[in-house]
């Protein structure tokens, strides 16, 4: 895992484009709903 983080930090891989939604912790159930509906590839929950 540290190697992948290094690649990301060096700009060798793009992970940001895979994030489809960012939401606060209180909306985590919405994140699960989006996932089950097939409307989300990756969601980030901000704590």
Backbone as XML, in Angstrom:
<?xml version="1.0"?>
<chain id="A" units="angstrom">
  <residue number="1" name="UNK">
    <atom name="N" x="0.807" y="-1.198" z="0.000"/>
    <atom name="CA" x="0.000" y="0.000" z="0.000"/>
    <atom name="C" x="0.856" y="1.270" z="0.000"/>
  </residue>
  <residue number="2" name="UNK">
    <atom name="N" x="1.932" y="1.335" z="0.754"/>
    <atom name="CA" x="2.748" y="2.558" z="0.727"/>
    <atom name="C" x="3.255" y="2.893" z="-0.685"/>
  </residue>
  <residue number="3" name="UNK">
    <atom name="N" x="3.534" y="1.878" z="-1.478"/>
    <atom name="CA" x="4.024" y="2.107" z="-2.839"/>
    <atom name="C" x="2.944" y="2.787" z="-3.687"/>
  </residue>
  <residue number="4" name="UNK">
    <atom name="N" x="1.693" y="2.366" z="-3.532"/>
    <atom name="CA" x="0.594" y="2.968" z="-4.277"/>
    <atom name="C" x="0.403" y="4.423" z="-3.855"/>
  </residue>
  <residue number="5" name="UNK">
    <atom name="N" x="0.537" y="4.700" z="-2.567"/>
    <atom name="CA" x="0.443" y="6.080" z="-2.081"/>
    <atom name="C" x="1.560" y="6.919" z="-2.695"/>
  </residue>
  <residue number="6" name="UNK">
    <atom name="N" x="2.752" y="6.369" z="-2.755"/>
    <atom name="CA" x="3.869" y="7.087" z="-3.381"/>
    <atom name="C" x="3.577" y="7.385" z="-4.852"/>
  </residue>
  <residue number="7" name="UNK">
    <atom name="N" x="3.049" y="6.392" z="-5.586"/>
    <atom name="CA" x="2.707" y="6.608" z="-6.996"/>
    <atom name="C" x="1.686" y="7.731" z="-7.133"/>
  </residue>
  <residue number="8" name="UNK">
    <atom name="N" x="0.683" y="7.726" z="-6.241"/>
    <atom name="CA" x="-0.337" y="8.772" z="-6.280"/>
    <atom name="C" x="0.287" y="10.137" z="-5.997"/>
  </residue>
  <residue number="9" name="UNK">
    <atom name="N" x="1.096" y="10.216" z="-4.963"/>
    <atom name="CA" x="1.715" y="11.482" z="-4.580"/>
    <atom name="C" x="2.668" y="11.992" z="-5.666"/>
  </residue>
  <residue number="10" name="UNK">
    <atom name="N" x="3.289" y="11.084" z="-6.402"/>
    <atom name="CA" x="4.197" y="11.461" z="-7.489"/>
    <atom name="C" x="3.453" y="11.752" z="-8.789"/>
  </residue>
  <residue number="11" name="UNK">
    <atom name="N" x="2.138" y="11.561" z="-8.801"/>
    <atom name="CA" x="1.345" y="11.827" z="-10.000"/>
    <atom name="C" x="1.410" y="10.727" z="-11.046"/>
  </residue>
  <residue number="12" name="UNK">
    <atom name="N" x="1.878" y="9.546" z="-10.649"/>
    <atom name="CA" x="1.999" y="8.439" z="-11.593"/>
    <atom name="C" x="0.670" y="7.722" z="-11.832"/>
  </residue>
  <residue number="13" name="UNK">
    <atom name="N" x="-0.231" y="7.796" z="-10.881"/>
    <atom name="CA" x="-1.561" y="7.212" z="-11.056"/>
    <atom name="C" x="-2.613" y="8.250" z="-10.666"/>
  </residue>
  <residue number="14" name="UNK">
    <atom name="N" x="-3.754" y="8.177" z="-11.335"/>
    <atom name="CA" x="-4.840" y="9.124" z="-11.074"/>
    <atom name="C" x="-5.966" y="8.396" z="-10.354"/>
  </residue>
  <residue number="15" name="UNK">
    <atom name="N" x="-6.180" y="8.742" z="-9.123"/>
    <atom name="CA" x="-7.263" y="8.148" z="-8.338"/>
    <atom name="C" x="-8.430" y="9.131" z="-8.229"/>
  </residue>
  <residue number="16" name="UNK">
    <atom name="N" x="-8.139" y="10.409" z="-8.254"/>
    <atom name="CA" x="-9.163" y="11.436" z="-8.063"/>
    <atom name="C" x="-10.309" y="11.319" z="-9.067"/>
  </residue>
  <residue number="17" name="UNK">
    <atom name="N" x="-10.014" y="10.949" z="-10.306"/>
    <atom name="CA" x="-11.071" y="10.859" z="-11.314"/>
    <atom name="C" x="-12.021" y="9.696" z="-11.058"/>
  </residue>
  <residue number="18" name="UNK">
    <atom name="N" x="-11.635" y="8.760" z="-10.192"/>
    <atom name="CA" x="-12.503" y="7.629" z="-9.865"/>
    <atom name="C" x="-13.506" y="7.958" z="-8.766"/>
  </residue>
  <residue number="19" name="UNK">
    <atom name="N" x="-13.328" y="9.090" z="-8.085"/>
    <atom name="CA" x="-14.244" y="9.490" z="-7.015"/>
    <atom name="C" x="-15.449" y="10.176" z="-7.646"/>
  </residue>
  <residue number="20" name="UNK">
    <atom name="N" x="-16.622" y="9.586" z="-7.441"/>
    <atom name="CA" x="-17.832" y="10.145" z="-8.040"/>
    <atom name="C" x="-18.619" y="11.017" z="-7.076"/>
  </residue>
  <residue number="21" name="UNK">
    <atom name="N" x="-18.477" y="10.789" z="-5.779"/>
    <atom name="CA" x="-19.219" y="11.565" z="-4.787"/>
    <atom name="C" x="-18.359" y="11.789" z="-3.546"/>
  </residue>
  <residue number="22" name="UNK">
    <atom name="N" x="-18.538" y="12.944" z="-2.932"/>
    <atom name="CA" x="-17.930" y="13.257" z="-1.643"/>
    <atom name="C" x="-19.053" y="13.741" z="-0.749"/>
  </residue>
  <residue number="23" name="UNK">
    <atom name="N" x="-19.133" y="13.170" z="0.449"/>
    <atom name="CA" x="-20.249" y="13.518" z="1.337"/>
    <atom name="C" x="-19.818" y="13.493" z="2.789"/>
  </residue>
  <residue number="24" name="UNK">
    <atom name="N" x="-20.533" y="14.240" z="3.626"/>
    <atom name="CA" x="-20.231" y="14.210" z="5.065"/>
    <atom name="C" x="-20.713" y="12.897" z="5.688"/>
  </residue>
  <residue number="25" name="UNK">
    <atom name="N" x="-20.190" y="12.602" z="6.848"/>
    <atom name="CA" x="-20.502" y="11.350" z="7.538"/>
    <atom name="C" x="-22.007" y="11.173" z="7.741"/>
  </residue>
  <residue number="26" name="UNK">
    <atom name="N" x="-22.719" y="12.248" z="8.009"/>
    <atom name="CA" x="-24.159" y="12.112" z="8.264"/>
    <atom name="C" x="-24.945" y="11.676" z="7.028"/>
  </residue>
  <residue number="27" name="UNK">
    <atom name="N" x="-24.326" y="11.724" z="5.840"/>
    <atom name="CA" x="-24.986" y="11.276" z="4.613"/>
    <atom name="C" x="-24.514" y="9.890" z="4.158"/>
  </residue>
  <residue number="28" name="UNK">
    <atom name="N" x="-23.916" y="9.131" z="5.048"/>
    <atom name="CA" x="-23.358" y="7.836" z="4.658"/>
    <atom name="C" x="-24.424" y="6.893" z="4.105"/>
  </residue>
  <residue number="29" name="UNK">
    <atom name="N" x="-25.639" y="6.977" z="4.620"/>
    <atom name="CA" x="-26.702" y="6.118" z="4.091"/>
    <atom name="C" x="-27.021" y="6.465" z="2.642"/>
  </residue>
  <residue number="30" name="UNK">
    <atom name="N" x="-26.921" y="7.739" z="2.289"/>
    <atom name="CA" x="-27.103" y="8.158" z="0.904"/>
    <atom name="C" x="-26.021" y="7.511" z="0.032"/>
  </residue>
  <residue number="31" name="UNK">
    <atom name="N" x="-24.811" y="7.418" z="0.559"/>
    <atom name="CA" x="-23.723" y="6.774" z="-0.164"/>
    <atom name="C" x="-24.023" y="5.313" z="-0.455"/>
  </residue>
  <residue number="32" name="UNK">
    <atom name="N" x="-24.578" y="4.616" z="0.519"/>
    <atom name="CA" x="-24.956" y="3.219" z="0.298"/>
    <atom name="C" x="-26.082" y="3.119" z="-0.727"/>
  </residue>
  <residue number="33" name="UNK">
    <atom name="N" x="-27.029" y="4.039" z="-0.669"/>
    <atom name="CA" x="-28.131" y="4.051" z="-1.643"/>
    <atom name="C" x="-27.598" y="4.259" z="-3.060"/>
  </residue>
  <residue number="34" name="UNK">
    <atom name="N" x="-26.666" y="5.202" z="-3.215"/>
    <atom name="CA" x="-26.066" y="5.451" z="-4.527"/>
    <atom name="C" x="-25.326" y="4.210" z="-5.030"/>
  </residue>
  <residue number="35" name="UNK">
    <atom name="N" x="-24.623" y="3.536" z="-4.145"/>
    <atom name="CA" x="-23.880" y="2.340" z="-4.525"/>
    <atom name="C" x="-24.832" y="1.231" z="-4.973"/>
  </residue>
  <residue number="36" name="UNK">
    <atom name="N" x="-25.893" y="1.007" z="-4.206"/>
    <atom name="CA" x="-26.851" y="-0.047" z="-4.550"/>
    <atom name="C" x="-27.599" y="0.262" z="-5.845"/>
  </residue>
  <residue number="37" name="UNK">
    <atom name="N" x="-27.794" y="1.543" z="-6.142"/>
    <atom name="CA" x="-28.483" y="1.948" z="-7.367"/>
    <atom name="C" x="-27.545" y="1.941" z="-8.584"/>
  </residue>
  <residue number="38" name="UNK">
    <atom name="N" x="-26.251" y="1.702" z="-8.353"/>
    <atom name="CA" x="-25.283" y="1.699" z="-9.439"/>
    <atom name="C" x="-24.928" y="3.097" z="-9.934"/>
  </residue>
  <residue number="39" name="UNK">
    <atom name="N" x="-25.145" y="4.106" z="-9.108"/>
    <atom name="CA" x="-24.885" y="5.489" z="-9.491"/>
    <atom name="C" x="-23.569" y="6.028" z="-8.944"/>
  </residue>
  <residue number="40" name="UNK">
    <atom name="N" x="-22.801" y="5.195" z="-8.285"/>
    <atom name="CA" x="-21.565" y="5.646" z="-7.669"/>
    <atom name="C" x="-20.467" y="4.617" z="-7.901"/>
  </residue>
  <residue number="41" name="UNK">
    <atom name="N" x="-19.318" y="5.087" z="-8.361"/>
    <atom name="CA" x="-18.165" y="4.196" z="-8.492"/>
    <atom name="C" x="-17.414" y="4.172" z="-7.157"/>
  </residue>
  <residue number="42" name="UNK">
    <atom name="N" x="-17.022" y="5.343" z="-6.706"/>
    <atom name="CA" x="-16.339" y="5.481" z="-5.413"/>
    <atom name="C" x="-16.852" y="6.733" z="-4.723"/>
  </residue>
  <residue number="43" name="UNK">
    <atom name="N" x="-17.187" y="6.606" z="-3.473"/>
    <atom name="CA" x="-17.606" y="7.753" z="-2.669"/>
    <atom name="C" x="-16.617" y="7.945" z="-1.536"/>
  </residue>
  <residue number="44" name="UNK">
    <atom name="N" x="-16.373" y="9.196" z="-1.207"/>
    <atom name="CA" x="-15.492" y="9.537" z="-0.094"/>
    <atom name="C" x="-16.361" y="10.154" z="1.003"/>
  </residue>
  <residue number="45" name="UNK">
    <atom name="N" x="-16.248" y="9.592" z="2.184"/>
    <atom name="CA" x="-16.987" y="10.120" z="3.340"/>
    <atom name="C" x="-16.010" y="10.968" z="4.145"/>
  </residue>
  <residue number="46" name="UNK">
    <atom name="N" x="-16.367" y="12.242" z="4.310"/>
    <atom name="CA" x="-15.518" y="13.172" z="5.049"/>
    <atom name="C" x="-15.961" y="13.163" z="6.494"/>
  </residue>
  <residue number="47" name="UNK">
    <atom name="N" x="-15.032" y="12.830" z="7.360"/>
    <atom name="CA" x="-15.326" y="12.747" z="8.787"/>
    <atom name="C" x="-14.828" y="13.967" z="9.486"/>
  </residue>
</chain>
